[in-house]
């Protein structure tokens, strides 16, 4: 008989799961039919796969008075995180489409006009563009309760944001990060908990963009110059 | 000399006993372990808090800490307690409010002090969204429930003749929550309440494990909710 010492597990749910596990393992340990082991290996070696799909609210904000084009290239829209480490759980997390969805919800009220593009070349078809944004996912990291001993799934995503003017000159290039965690992970499946953590991270990204885009020093300078230039043009036109 | 005959049970009587057992088992599973709760109140307003019938409150959980989060189900539970009964308040659901005010009440952006609200309300867009819900009071809840200790051992086995477990397990949970009431109109704190609850759950296992759960978080929720309701008690 297999016994479990509860002192080793801070979470009572852990020992319940282990109890169930030992219940299943007991006959297998005694079993001489080795043919069962490959089946067990398949069962325990499954990949946790999920595609993040969520609705995001539109932010409440005063729009910045420019036309912004955003390039959603394949690096962004088809981004799938795959865990490479053999010592960790196998994860395959599709976050690309969710990012595109979030950006569209956030940029629509954040700018006077926003245009979605698939490639940089398409920008030539829109002469009204003031700035062109190319967001890229640089890094995706997570931690699970098994690693941290806290019943929380955590997700960090690092981005590189590049903004160009209509002449193709780089205006700003900065790194952003988003963080999300989900509580009570033991109440849900691993996939649900991870999904929720990613959604919280994406909301965090949306919050950072809404509150911080115009505060990026290079963007702020460009906006001030653009505003001054627009005022001068308006004054000249008025004369 | 006659000896009393051993009691025998007919087949239907055994069946009744069997069903009785099946009915008692869930009751045992629902039986709660012991829970103690301590509520501390710090009321800044000298009297009860004023709230009109057409005004509402929103209960929000703090999510800025790195190692815990105030559980959404605890926040919902407190909201349900506040909304219940004849003197119930109009409570705006947390997620609905947070989505409507996005991104100003996200973990990273939420105001930490009542004075921060002034800065938010300088934006006409945020002020207008707040007015839509006729929110008079914002109740922030910060804290969580965690397992602090566990001991015992349970072993289970399956044989050809059947399966069963034997042993005894116990674990202790502690809740520690603090609620702060902000007056959205006056932009000041009206009061604070803290609720500490702890309880021990047991799981004896003789063939079948029977969990006797101490509902610590539920007790903390009810204690906190009723005490908060007392802030508004004489208005209805």
Interface residues (C-beta under 8 A of the other chain):
Chain A: X1 X2 X3 X4 X5 X6 X7 X9 X10 X11 X12 X15 X19 X22 X23 X26 X27 X56 X57 X58 X59 X60 X61 X62 X150 X152 X179 X181 X182 X183 X184 X200 X203 X204 X206 X207 X208 X210 X211
Chain B: X67 X68 X69 X70 X71 X72 X73 X99 X100 X101 X102 X103 X104 X106 X107 X108 X109 X123 X125 X126 X129 X144 X147 X150 X151 X152 X153 X154 X155 X156 X157 X158 X163 X165 X167 X169 X170 X171 X201 X203 X209
